[in-house]
């Protein structure tokens, strides 16, 4: 009975007999069923990509972004329950401002990611509902180069070369493993990311979605920026033509 969570999923502080915390697993499931978000670390920066679903044409296109910035030097991308994503973002922003006030320097990315991970885990320890969101944090510095961290609902924090979260994560990981992303420039990353997203859309028949991209790298002097719509549209057009060419070759 414990394998299906019966009686052991009523509180986040309860372990099942086989050592599982079902509430945390439910939080991870919320991320797995949400939109696809990708983090890719190239040779001179980090690209964050999200395929944000748009349920109505009446929405303002910039509303509820999945890719945004924490502070001037840190990129942020999230998947899962959107209010939980915003809570993670707000906490990271607060920690960044506190560090800047105390030390007069930007908060190191690893320290920020670990602080948010500890905050997420704190909710499990204090019998709150675990976060139903996961978030990427990205930065570029002369000292460390490009960095990419992921904070999961459980409070785990990992550094990645590239990773994906959301409902098509496994397909994305398979595509990324075939690529030499560590040698790719910004333009190459945007095009390949768009190609992966377009393939996923064709597979899932998803039409009402919008691609968002964020970048931080050497060419921006370490400042996190949102990628212009014109660049995203150009990448989508390149990806569409590339997929058509591959279909013709087959």
ABEGO torsion letter per residue (X at the ends): XAAAGBGAAABAABBBAAGBBAAAAAAAAAAAABBBBBBBBBAAEBBBBBBBBBABAABBAABGBABBBABAABBBBBBEBAAAAAAAAAAAAAAAAAAAAAAGBBBBAAAAAAAAAAAAAAAAAAGBBBBABBBBBBBBBAAAEBBBBBBBAAGBBBBBABBBBEAAAAAAAAAAAABBAAABBAAAAAAAAAAAAAAAAAAAGBABBBBBBBBBBAAAGGBBBBBBAAAAAAAAAAAAAAAAAAAAAX
